[in-house]
């Protein structure tokens, strides 16, 4: 990871760690939104860049006690391989399976910030077919 990107990552990690106690509900969207705003204001990033960095940092902190990991040497654009060292098991999820999972009621209501913005602006509607 280039040094500048690493610094931004650590900035996001520090912000989330410092403020996570203020957001104890299962819905952590406000914490992520605040981290994005912080990165935009203090690091002069675009909202999209800040969102990616904030979500990466949030994912890292939320998974810090989890021993399983994504095996990047096997993962492709269409298949994500997850290894669980404790059981020596490996799982694979296709992009289609992950998208189906995101459509479940528990996850469907938690879109990432840019998706929420697109939904609010009507930009995330299903594409129309040409006539």
N, C-alpha and C positions, 0 to 999 in steps of 0.2 A: 504494500500500500504506500503510495507516495506520501511524503512527509506532510504536505499541506492537507491532504485528505485525512490522514491519520489525526492531525490536530483537530479538524472539524468533528471527526468521530468522537474523540475524547471530550470535546466541548459539549456535544450532545449527550454523551454518557453522564458527564458531570451534572448537567442541568437536570436530566431525568432522575438521577440518584438523589439530588438535592431536593427535588420537589415532589417525588413520588408519594411521600407521606401525606401530602395535601389532597391526594386523589386515591382514596382507598376503595372506592366502589369498583365493581368488576369492569365497568365501562371506563376505559382509560383514554377516551378520545380527547378530552380536555387537556390532559397532560401532554399528549402528542401535539395537539394544536399549539399549546403554549411553547413547547420546544421548537416547533417550526417557526413561530413568530420570533422567538429569541434568536434563532440562527439567522433569520432574514434581517433583523434589526442590528445584531452585533457583528455578523460576519459578511454582510452585504451579499447574501446568496439569493437566488431566485426562489420562489415558493416551492417549485418542483425539486430543485437541488436540496433545499432544506428538508423537505418532506422525506426524501429518500434517506438522507443521513439520520433524521430523527427516527424513522421506522427501523433502520438497521440497528441503531443504538437501543431502541426500545426492545426489539427482538432479542438482542444480546442480553440485556438485563433481565428480561422476563424468563429467559431460558438458562440463566446462570447455574441453577441447581440441577439441570437436566443433563444426564450423561450422554444421551443420544445426540447424534450430529448428522448433518447432511454430508455425505461423501462426495465431495466436489470432483474427485477423479473419475467417478462413474456417472454423475449427474449430467444430463444433456438438456437441451431446450425443451424437451417434451417428456422427460422422465426424471424424477427426483428420487435419489437413493438415500435412505436413512439407515444409519447403523446404530445399534444399541449395544455398547460394549458389555454391559452387565449380563445380557442373555446371549450375546454373540449372534443376534438376529439381524437380518437386513430386510428392509421393506422397500418397495418401489411404488411410487405414485405417479400415474400419468397426469399430464396437464388436464385432461378431460375429467379424471377422478377428482382432482383438486378443485376444479371449477364446480363440479357437482357438490362437493363438500361445502364450498363457500355459499351455495344456495340454500343450505339447511337453515332453519329458523334461527338457530343460535348464532350463526355467523353472518347471515344475510343482512342483519340490521347494523353491522359494524363495518361499513365501507371505509377505506382510507380517505384522508382529507381531500385529496384532489378528486376522488370519485364523488364525495359528498358535494363538492363545488359543482361538478358537472351535472349531477342530479338536480341541484338547486337551480341551475341555469337551463335545464332541459336539454343538455348536450349529450347525456348518456342514454338517450332513448334508443330503442332497437333501430338499427339501420333500415331505412326504407329501400325497397327494391325499386329499380327503375322501371318505368312503364312504357 
